[in-house]
């Protein structure tokens, strides 16, 4: 995931800003939500690739948007990588700990995943209409 976050920032540095990004963000939300709802074990390599692609898309969007305003986008991109990595690690640790300790946590995680997927579908619909 760290590599995906860093790659997204680097790619944003050399990419024209006219690329529509809303659909890509919506698709990553839909994908992450569906994977959470299904809740099936996956090979580690598949999780790394999917997580890396999602991280790359989101860090690319954030770094590209930072280039449009008067911000040191490289410093901003570094902050994205650091904060994103820390939040992901903390979230995974919290869910793993609570899933073992609390029996209803798996149901709550799947419900939250369905909401994330629904938000992705709504965001995609609005971005395609606008």
C-alpha positions in Angstrom: 0.0 0.0 0.0 2.9 2.3 0.8 4.3 1.8 -2.7 0.8 2.5 -4.2 0.5 5.7 -2.3 4.0 6.9 -3.3 3.4 5.8 -6.9 0.2 7.8 -7.1 2.0 11.0 -5.9 4.8 10.5 -8.4 2.5 9.9 -11.3 0.4 13.0 -10.4 3.6 15.0 -10.7 4.0 14.3 -14.4 0.4 13.9 -15.5 -1.8 16.6 -17.1 -4.5 17.8 -14.8 -7.4 17.5 -17.3 -7.9 13.8 -16.6 -11.4 13.1 -15.2 -10.8 11.3 -11.9 -14.2 11.0 -10.3 -15.1 7.7 -11.9 -11.8 6.1 -10.8 -12.4 7.1 -7.2 -16.0 5.8 -7.3 -14.9 2.5 -8.8 -12.3 2.0 -6.0 -15.0 2.7 -3.4 -17.3 0.2 -5.1 -14.5 -2.4 -5.3 -13.4 -2.0 -1.7 -17.0 -2.2 -0.5 -17.8 -5.3 -2.4 -14.6 -7.0 -1.2 -15.6 -6.2 2.4 -19.2 -7.5 1.9 -18.0 -10.8 0.4 -15.5 -11.3 3.2 -13.8 -14.3 1.7 -10.2 -15.1 2.2 -8.0 -14.0 -0.7 -4.4 -14.7 -1.6 -2.0 -12.2 -0.1 -0.7 -11.2 -3.6 -4.3 -10.3 -4.7 -4.8 -8.2 -1.6 -1.5 -6.4 -2.1 -2.3 -5.6 -5.8 -5.9 -4.5 -5.0 -4.8 -2.4 -2.0 -1.9 -0.9 -4.0 -4.2 0.1 -6.9 -6.8 1.7 -4.6 -4.0 3.6 -2.7 -2.4 4.7 -5.9 -5.7 6.1 -7.3 -6.6 8.0 -4.2 -3.1 9.4 -3.6 -3.0 10.4 -7.3 -6.3 12.3 -7.0 -5.1 14.1 -3.8 -1.7 15.0 -5.2 -3.2 16.2 -8.6 -5.7 18.4 -6.8 -2.9 19.9 -4.7 -1.2 20.9 -7.9 -4.1 23.1 -8.8 -3.7 25.4 -5.8 -0.8 27.2 -4.3 0.5 24.3 -2.2 3.9 22.6 -2.1 2.4 19.5 -3.8 5.5 17.3 -3.1 5.3 18.0 0.7 1.5 17.5 0.5 2.1 14.2 -1.4 4.5 13.0 1.3 1.9 13.8 3.9 -0.6 11.7 2.0 1.8 8.8 1.9 2.6 9.0 5.6 -0.9 9.7 6.9 -2.5 7.1 4.6 -0.1 4.4 5.6 -0.5 5.1 9.3 -4.3 5.2 9.1 -4.4 2.0 7.1 -2.2 0.1 9.5 -4.2 1.4 12.5 -7.5 0.5 10.9 -6.4 -3.0 10.0 -5.1 -3.6 13.6 -8.3 -2.3 15.1 -10.5 -4.4 12.9 -8.4 -7.5 13.4 -8.4 -7.1 17.2 -12.1 -6.3 17.5 -13.1 -9.2 15.1 -11.5 -11.7 17.5 -12.8 -10.1 20.7 -16.4 -9.1 19.7 -18.6 -11.5 17.9 -20.8 -8.9 16.1 -17.8 -7.1 14.6 -17.8 -9.2 11.5 -21.4 -8.2 10.8 -20.6 -4.6 11.5 -17.6 -4.6 9.2 -19.8 -6.1 6.4 -22.5 -3.6 7.0 -20.0 -0.7 6.8 -18.6 -2.3 3.6 -22.0 -2.3 2.0 -22.4 1.4 2.8 -19.0 2.2 1.3 -20.0 0.4 -1.8 -23.3 2.3 -1.9 -21.5 5.6 -1.6 -19.3 4.5 -4.5 -22.3 3.7 -6.7 -23.9 7.1 -5.8 -20.7 9.0 -6.5 -20.3 7.2 -9.8 -23.9 8.0 -10.8 -23.4 11.7 -9.9 -20.1 11.9 -11.7 -21.6 10.4 -14.9 -24.6 12.6 -14.8 -22.7 15.9 -14.2 
